[in-house]
Amino acid sequence: MINDRVLKDWDLLVGIFWTRLSTPTGTSASGSVEEIEKHIAAGKPATAYISNTPVALNSIDLAQYEAKKFRKW
């Protein structure tokens, strides 16, 4: 729904992440990643800030935390 209604009108995308990406979509690691990929594919600028603030690993979803490997973009 976001892709169809909002993303097409955005000029700039800024993603801010800490311990989670968001829910997987089936075609992408998460809805957030899918939005970033579509925005970049449309030739629009995008940036992502990923916090390095320490977190107690027993308090988070480790699969979500590990999914931040998209930093390599």
C-alpha positions as CSV (number, residue, x, y, z in Angstrom):
1,M,0.0,0.0,0.0
2,I,2.8,2.4,0.8
3,N,4.5,1.7,-2.5
4,D,1.4,2.5,-4.5
5,R,0.1,5.5,-2.5
6,V,3.1,7.3,-1.1
7,L,6.4,6.2,-2.4
8,K,5.7,7.4,-5.9
9,D,5.4,11.0,-4.6
10,W,8.5,11.0,-2.4
11,D,11.5,13.0,-3.6
12,L,14.0,11.8,-0.9
13,L,13.9,8.7,1.3
14,V,15.6,8.6,4.7
15,G,15.6,5.3,6.6
16,I,16.5,5.2,10.3
17,F,17.1,1.8,11.9
18,W,18.4,0.4,15.1
19,T,17.6,-3.3,15.9
20,R,14.9,-4.1,13.3
21,L,14.2,-3.6,9.6
22,S,10.5,-4.4,9.6
23,T,8.4,-7.3,8.5
24,P,9.6,-9.4,5.5
25,T,7.4,-9.0,2.4
26,G,8.1,-12.3,0.7
27,T,10.0,-10.6,-2.1
28,S,12.4,-8.6,0.1
29,A,14.1,-8.8,3.5
30,S,11.5,-6.2,4.8
31,G,9.0,-3.6,3.7
32,S,11.5,-0.9,4.5
33,V,14.2,-2.6,2.4
34,E,11.7,-3.0,-0.5
35,E,10.7,0.7,-0.3
36,I,14.4,1.7,-0.4
37,E,15.1,-0.6,-3.3
38,K,12.1,0.8,-5.3
39,H,13.1,4.4,-4.5
40,I,16.6,3.9,-5.7
41,A,15.4,2.0,-8.8
42,A,13.3,5.1,-9.6
43,G,16.5,7.1,-9.7
44,K,15.6,9.0,-6.5
45,P,18.1,9.6,-3.7
46,A,17.9,7.5,-0.6
47,T,20.0,7.3,2.6
48,A,19.9,5.0,5.6
49,Y,21.1,5.7,9.2
50,I,21.8,2.6,11.2
51,S,22.3,3.2,14.9
52,N,25.3,1.5,16.5
53,T,23.9,2.2,20.0
54,P,24.5,-0.9,22.2
55,V,21.6,-3.2,22.9
56,A,21.0,-6.2,25.1
57,L,20.9,-9.0,22.5
58,N,18.5,-11.1,24.7
59,S,15.9,-8.3,24.4
60,I,15.6,-8.3,20.6
61,D,14.7,-10.4,17.6
62,L,18.1,-11.7,16.4
63,A,16.9,-12.5,12.9
64,Q,15.9,-8.8,12.5
65,Y,19.1,-7.6,14.0
66,E,21.2,-9.8,11.7
67,A,19.1,-8.6,8.7
68,K,20.9,-5.3,8.9
69,K,23.5,-6.8,6.6
70,F,22.0,-4.6,3.8
71,R,24.5,-2.0,5.1
72,K,26.7,-3.1,2.2
73,W,24.5,-1.1,-0.2
